[in-house]
Amino acid sequence: MAASSCQNPFRISANLVGSSRFLLPKVELSVVNFPPNVEFSRLGFYRSLTCKEYGGHVHCSSNTDGAVNEEALTPILDMVDNPMNLKNLSLKELKQLADDIRTELSIMSKTNKSFRPSLSVVELAVAIHHVFHAPVDKILWDMEDQTYPHKLLTGRRACLNKSGQVDDLSSYACRNEYDPFGAGHGCSSISSGLGMAVARDIKGKRDRIVSVISNETTMAGQVYEAMSNAGYLDSNMVVILNDRHHSSNPKLDQAPKASINAVSSTLSKLQSSQFFRKFREVAKVLTKRIGRGMHEWAAKIDEYARGMVGPPGSTLFEELGLYYIGPVDGHNIEDLLCVLHEVASLDSMGPVLVHVVTKEEYAVEDNQMGKVSEECVEGPFTIEAAPIRSRPQTYSDHFAKALITEAEIDEDIVVVHAGMGMETSFRALKDKLRDRFFDVGMAEQHAVTFSAGLACGGLKPFCIIPASFLQRAYDQVVHDVDRQKIPVRFVLTSAGLVGSDGATHSGAFDITFMSCLPNMIVMAPSDEIELARMVSTAADIEDRPVCFRYPRGAIASMDPNLHLREPIEVGRGRLLVEGKDIALLGFGSMVQNCLRAHAILSNMGIDVTVADARFCKPLDIKLVRMLCKNHKFLITVEEGSIGGFGAHVAQFISLDGLLDAGIKWRPITLPDNYIEGAQPNDQLAAAGLTGNHIAATALNLLGRTRDALLLMC
């Protein structure tokens, strides 16, 4: 390898690999000097634009300390700007491209974004884009966490490498040219793909629809509803099941897995071949003409034979009306290309399901790449996902401790956990509660009604669901819990903004949609001590449902080991700091930012009152009335959407006549748009929820506009 560099704040190096067929045997290099204020991103040069026989790549990276940082080489990926660049690559080059993608994911994993689920679909994404023709053909993904190889192959590499700004991720997070339907929590790709397939048929088009689903999402009912409808409508589409041999249910993890060997590979190729498919179609026509039950008899033989050679459960997809092919080794690009080429060439054959078996821990043969893959697997995902001893204490840690304390006192307490994956804190809770802990995976609707049944049976269920995932079970919350006043205790984790996971996992709407329910008690702790008290409060409530939310991330106070079993009186807030000029009424974690605003304003000579509402419903009307009567200005602050806590305060002060009495009220909520992934502080700044923003709002109310502008500069 040869390298050329210049000693200034930006480094430029040409990295050449002698074994690559893209490079000349002898290459002359020269040093190029650039002024230190020039900005570089990633540059590429080619000896010929029309011939890929020779080529090279220039890496440019910021190097403010003058040191030369060694970068991993990704020669094939560097040449891919869009999926069309994959069409003429050889099998060897496609394998190298898959290695390059893993290398790139390892580099990006140094941020706080999780790329581990994407490791299982690297070869699959390469094969899909080599066979199908995006964006003409529609490729839909079920889970956003598995889409990063797809994004790297569709010209969004630069955006993925820039994760520091809120707007960096917004350009590719939802629908665009290569993503006809936004990937979210899962379960949506078959339904949306079927809709596109039917629309294509009605309009007389011939584009192909490919929906990729994960075995994790197969726990959700929408997947089977979509498959059943796809089998009934019989529209042409390809469903690819990415079976990662991973399940939140330990019994399923211990069940027999679909094995990959030479026999299964041969059978998968046979099942996908045009000859075999046409032979089956001809046999169907002949047996129908013969009559006398011959068609039904032949169909049973076909199902029995395919069930014998296929993995356990494969006949389920056939019963739903999808033609099953598999299992296929998801890391063998040659097998993937063979099967997908055959599937893509089929016309008027109805829906097809290709069962692809993969694993996240897959490492390539090259030692360097193997290390890269391992680093990416073990890289940081979120604070909650890291081992407890190697990270700061989080709200989830303290919640788990508080609930264990309650469970030791009351044996009727049980826990139902739903959602994608499980935080480290809840694993400790699961080990402690054992048979009283139920993890149902991505089955939120079932989790809610299951919890209601537990409550009806005399137990005290705590239903733990990430705030954004509860949205999928809202109908069950309304009819199966709140309408019947069943005492289910909802624990909404990852409430508010969630950093790099962006709008997909952001819990922005739970305050609004839970507080509008007639029988629901809605509360939120301002710190971990209040969280422990709310756990005790929820355990004591037995006549109606209750929910409380807490944010993702580290705890607020200095004493994480303090735990008081002291229930809070329902509907009672608290006064933290008493002043006279302006009142700040915070809900949940935003109380801490109100205290920061108080410190800023106090230094400017402004006397500020700070109150912790604790409850959105029932609202502490005595506290609100007192704040309105003793102050001219009231600001409510919440990390939730419009229509939540602030709306309840506005409803009360308007009906109580306090607005007529002259109180000036301003709400601070999340803006009426989705905030994409970024650092948490950057997200709060974009939402206008930092201490500085709260202080600036107060200054504007007090008529000190200039000071407000200076504060925000």
Summary of the structure (lengths in Angstrom):
residues: 713
radius of gyration: 28.9
end to end distance: 47.8
largest distance: 95.2
contacts: 2396
relative contact order: 0.07
helix: 44%
strand: 16%
